[in-house]
């Protein structure tokens, strides 16, 4: 995940200062904090948004997404959450 976001060919390497990154894994908090810090240094925002569900639930849009981070970034990315699941929640 770190390489895909902060690696030399990752999302942040593109230099998009208005980027909102939705991180859906269940990585340990220290890894998520490091990714959020890297995003901030690159002018982007990372939303910590672990997804809970099995593949069938994801397919059926029934997986639960628990999003946290910058509220304005969440609002900008809400269309993406709505596209992934009928059960996405902003936790603050």
N, C-alpha and C positions, 0 to 999 in steps of 0.2 A: 504494500500500500504506500509506503514511504517513497519508493522509487517512482510510482505512478503519479504521485502528487509533487514531491519535492526533488526528485532526481533530475539529472541533466536533460532528460527528454520528457520530463513530467509536465503536468498542467501548469505549474508556476513558471516553467522555463519559457512559456509563450509570452509572458510579460503583460497579460491582461489584468489591469489594475481594478477592474470591476467584477472580478470573478467571485462567484459563490460556489464553494465546493461542498457537496453533500457527501459526507463520509458515513457509510452504512454498516461498517463492520462492528464487531464487538472486541476490538483491540483493548489492551490494557490502557488505563487512563494516562499513564506517562507517555505512551506512544501517541495518543490523541492530542495531548497537550503539546507535544513536540511538533505535530503536524499543524496544529492551530497557530503556533508561534511562527513556523515557516511560512504559512499562508499570510499571516499579518506582515511579516517582513517583505513579502512579495506584493503587498497591497491588495490581497484577497481576503476573503472570510471563509472559515471552515465551520460548517454546522455539524456537530456531533449528533448523528441520527441513527443509532443502532436499529436494525430491523429484526423483529422477532417473528419467526414462522418457518415452516417447512416449505420446500419447493411448490407443493400443491397450493398452499396458502398464498404464496407470491403470485402464482399463475392466476388464481382466482381473486386477486386484489384484496385478500383478507389478512395479509401479514400486517403486523402492527409496527409503526415507525414512531420512535420517541425522539423528536428533534429538540436540540438545545443549542443555544448560542445567540448571536445577534438577532434581535427581533426583526429589524428592517431587512436583514438578509433572508430570514425565513419568509417574510412576506413576498420578497422578490422571487423566491424559489418555490413558493407554494404550488404553482402550477405543476412543477415536477413531482412534488409529493402527491398531489391529487392524481397525477398520472400513474403513480406506482401503487397506490393503495387507497382504499376507502376509509382506512383507519390510521391516519397520520395525526400525531398530536404534538403541539409545541409545548415544551415543559419549562421554558425560560432560559 
